[in-house]
Amino acid sequence: MPQLIGILVLVAYIFGVVKFLQGFQRTDFSGNQIGLALLWPVLFVMNGNYRKNFFKALKGS
C-alpha cells in the first residue's frame, strides 16, 4: 500500500511539471521555467501569486 501511494504522488508531481511547462506561456513569469516547474509543489503551497499562475497554466485562462 505505501508503494501505491508513492507511485500516485510521483505521477501527480510529474503531471504538474508537464502541464505547467505546456502552459508556461500563459503565466506572468518570464524565465527559469524549468526551476519553477520542478519546484511547483513548494511554490504552490507557499506563494499565492505562483498558485494563481499555476492555475492559469493548467486551465489556459
C-alpha positions in Angstrom: 0.0 0.0 0.0 2.8 2.6 0.8 4.3 1.8 -2.6 1.0 2.6 -4.3 0.8 6.0 -2.5 4.3 6.8 -3.5 3.6 6.0 -7.1 0.5 8.1 -7.1 2.4 11.1 -5.6 5.1 10.7 -8.2 2.5 10.6 -11.0 0.8 13.7 -9.6 4.2 15.5 -9.4 5.1 14.6 -13.0 1.7 15.6 -14.2 2.1 19.0 -12.5 5.5 19.5 -14.1 4.4 18.6 -17.6 1.2 20.6 -17.5 3.0 23.7 -16.1 5.6 23.5 -18.8 3.0 23.1 -21.5 1.0 26.2 -20.3 4.0 28.3 -19.2 3.4 30.9 -21.9 0.1 31.7 -20.2 1.7 32.7 -16.9 3.2 36.1 -15.9 6.6 34.5 -15.5 9.4 35.3 -17.9 12.3 33.0 -17.1 13.5 29.9 -15.3 10.7 27.8 -16.4 12.4 24.5 -15.5 13.1 25.6 -12.0 9.6 26.9 -11.5 8.2 23.7 -12.9 10.3 21.4 -10.7 9.6 23.3 -7.5 5.9 23.6 -8.2 4.7 21.8 -5.0 6.6 24.0 -2.7 5.9 27.2 -4.5 2.2 26.3 -4.9 1.8 25.9 -1.1 3.9 29.0 -0.1 3.1 31.6 -2.8 -0.3 33.0 -3.7 1.0 34.6 -7.0 2.6 31.3 -8.1 -0.7 29.5 -7.2 -2.7 31.9 -9.4 -0.2 31.5 -12.3 -0.1 27.7 -11.9 -3.9 27.6 -12.4 -3.5 29.8 -15.4 -1.0 27.3 -16.9 -3.2 24.3 -16.2 -6.6 25.8 -17.2 -5.5 28.0 -20.0 -7.3 31.1 -18.7 
